[in-house]
Amino acid sequence: MKIGVLFREYKYMEEFKLERNEFIELNDLMKLTGMCESGGMAKTMITEGKVMVDGKIELRRRCKIRAGQIVTVEDRNVRVV
């Protein structure tokens, strides 16, 4: 089975600083950046396949997002730095 990866040109990119942490969980990042209004909404969006990490659909809500990764929800792109 071959799995394709969606590559796109990012026209607008927001940045999220990790501060002193090594990673942030995907659902927490979505809440803190305003990509969703609540943790329940984040969970639903992730489960429905509406969230991409580095161009691939991510279905794990507690996926560890590290510096350099890009999270995309609809037309919003957030790069973790």
N, C-alpha and C positions, 0 to 999 in steps of 0.2 A: 504494500500500500504506500503510495506516495502522498506526502503532505505538503501542500503549497504554503508559502509564507507571503503575506501581503506586504509589499514594500510601497511606501508612499513618500512623497516629498512633504516635509513638514513646513508649512508656510508660517505658522505662528507657534511659538513654543514658550510655555511658562516654565519657571524653574521653582523647585522645592528644595530647600536646604536641609540636609540631614542633621546639621549641627554636630553633636558629638556621638551620634548613634551610627552603627554599622549598617543598619537597614531599617525599613518601616514596612509594616504589613500592608498589603494592597488595600484592604477595606479601610484602614486608618488613613492612608494617603488620600483616598477618595473623599473621606469626610473632611479632613483638614484643608484640602484645596478647594472644597465647595463643588466637587464633581457630582455630589449627591447630598441630599439633606439629612440622611440618617444612616446608621449602620445597617438597618433592615433594607433600606433602598440599595445600598452598596451590595449587599449579599444577593439581592434579586438581580441586579444588573450583571453581576459576575456570573451567577448561575445561568442566566439567559444568554451568555456569550457576547455581551455588549461591551466588554472591556478587553483591550489588547495591551500586551506588554512587549515592547520591542517588535511590533508588527505581527505578533501571534496572539490568537485568542487565548485568554487565561481564565480558567475555571476554578482556580483555588483562591478563595477569598483571603486566606492568610499567607499568600505567596509573599516571600521576602523580597522587597524591592530595594536594590542597592544603587549607589552612585553610578551614573552613566546610563541607567535604564530610562526608557520613555514609556509612559503610560498614556493610552489614548482612550477616551470615551467620547463617542460621537465626533464632534469637530474640535474637541479640546485635547491638547497635547501637553503633558507635563514631564519635564526632564528632571530627574533627581540628581542633585549635585552634592 
